[in-house]
Every structure is written in structure tokens, then in C-alpha cells.
Amino acid sequence: MQIEILAIGRARAGPERELYQTYAHRIRWTLALRELEEKRRLPPAELKAREGALLLEALPRDAAVVALDETGKELSSAQFAKQLGRWRDDGRATVAFVIGGADGLTGEVRDRADLLLSLGRQTWPHMLVRAMLAEQIYRAQQILAGHPYHRG
């Protein structure tokens, strides 16, 4: 299975990027992080629309799409793993995770998603979300493999 993370913004050197890389290197599935950025200074509504267009253009064809959104479902790690396993077993070659910009995702991006996923009701820095997502993907991989990493 191929995992793609499409994220608005570029990660700078620092602990968040290092933490993301720690978990990304442990994932055996093919993993790609694609950072997308609109460099023009635009009014917030236009910027959000442009970021949405960038995300939609970058989505792999036929991918299962998971949009990280505060209005999404909160899944346990086991439920998350089960969903990834279902897509894998159904022959979905690619799962694409979408992380929007500071103003969130457009309705078009949310509508394209197969799953709206929330990492909780709190607001998280977007660079930290990448690390949290990578850890949960790694954890899901280990749950599906029957590895004792997940003891929940």
C-alpha cells in the first residue's frame, strides 16, 4: 500500500520535523510527503480556495482520501488500523491524507474525502499534526501485523 500525505506549508528544521521523520522511517508501506504552498499573499478566503485547489490537483487518482478536519470522526487507533486494513484488502493501492492550511480545508476537499478524520477537539500546530499522523500510520501498520507496539 502507498501512503501519501499532502500538506499545506513547508516544514522547517526542528523537533516537529524530526519527530515526523522518526515515525516515517519506521513505516514499511511506501510513504511520500508532498508539501504544497501558495507563495502569493492573498486574502484569507482566496488563500484557502487556492490551497484547496492545490490539494485537489495533487491527489493521486483512485486514492482513498482522508481529510484531517476538526469536524471529522475521532477514531481509536484500532479503528483507524481497521479502516486502513479494509482499504488495503479491498485493493486500494493508495491512501492520501490531506492536511490543510491555517484556515482549514475547503468544502470541495472535504466533499472529495472518503473519511473526515479528527485528531481530537483541540487545535494542533499543523507541523505537529504531521508527526502525530505518521505515528498513527506506524501504529496502524503494527496493529495490522499483530506486533505488540500497540498495547491499547
N, C-alpha and C positions, 0 to 999 in steps of 0.2 A: 504494500500500500504506500502511496505517496502522500505526504502531508505538506501543504503549502500554507504559510502564514503570510497574509497580505496585510501590511500595516502602514498607516499614515505616519510619516515622520522618520527621521534618521536617528539611529541610536549613537550616542557619543560614548567614548570610552568611559568606563565607570563601573560601579558594582552591579547595576541592573543588567548591563550588557554581559558582564562576566557571569552572573547567575544564569541568564538565559543560555549562554554558551555551555555552562556546566551541564545543564539538562539536555540541551540539543545534541551534545556529543554522545550522550547515553542512548539516544533513540536509535533503534535499529532500522525503523522504517526510513525511507528516503524523506528527508526534511529540507525544505527550502524556505528561507525568509526573504520576502520581497518587500523592500521599503519603498513606498511611493510618496511623492512630495510635490506639492504645488508651490513653486517658488515665488510667484507673484503675490503681492499684498492685495488681497481682495476683501470686500466687506464680508462679515461673518456668514451671511446666508449664501453668498456666491461661492465663498471658500468651501463651505460644506457641500454644496452642489458639485463643485469641481472635484473635491475629494471622493465623493460618491461615484462620479463618472470614472475617475482613475481606478477605483476598486473594481467596478463592474467590468471595465475593459481588461483588467489583469486576471480576472477569474478564469481558471482553466475550464475548458469545455467539458461538460458532463460531470463536473466535480460535485460532490455533496458539499454544500456550503453551510458553514456555521458562522453566524454573525454574533460577535460578542456585544451585548447590548444590555443596559441596565433593566430593561423591561422583559428580558428573556427568562427562560426557565432556569431554576437553580437545581442542578443535578448533583447527586453524590458522585464520588469518584467511581464507584462500582457501576452506577447508571451510565456515566459518561463512557466508561470502558465498554459496557454492553452495547451502546449505540455505535461506537466505532467498530466493534466486532460485527455488528449487524451489517453495516455498510461494507466492511471487508468481505463478509461471507456472501453478500448479495452481488459481489463483483464490482463494486465501486472502486475504481483504480485510484482516485484522488479525493482527498478531503481537504477543502480550503477553509481556513479560519480567517475571518476578516476583523481587523481592529481599526476602528475609525479614528478621526482626529479629535481635537479638544471639544468640538461641538457635537460629537456623536455621528451616527450614520443617517443617511437619507432614507426616506420611505422606500425608495426603489431598491436599495441594498437590502433592507430588512425583508422586503417582499420576495427577493430572489433567494433568501436563505431557506434551507431545509430545516434549520434549527436556529432559534434565537437562544443564546446561552448567556446567562448572567453568572459572574463570579462572586455574586453577593450584592447586597443592597448598598454597601459602602462604595465610595468613589475611589478608584485606584489610579495612580500615575500610569500613563499608557506604556511607558518603558518597563515598569514593574509587571504590568499585565502580560507582556511577552514572556517573562520569566515564569510567572505563575502558570500560564498556558503550557509552556514547554514542560514544566514539572508534571502537570496533569496528563499530558500526552505520554510522557515517560511512564507515569504511574499506570495509565490505562494499558500500555504495552505490557507492563509487568503483571497486571491483573489477568490479562488475557492469556499470558504464558504460564499462569499458576505460580509465579515467583512470590516469595514471602515479603518483598519490599512493602507491599500494601498490607497492613495488618488491621484495617478498619473493619 
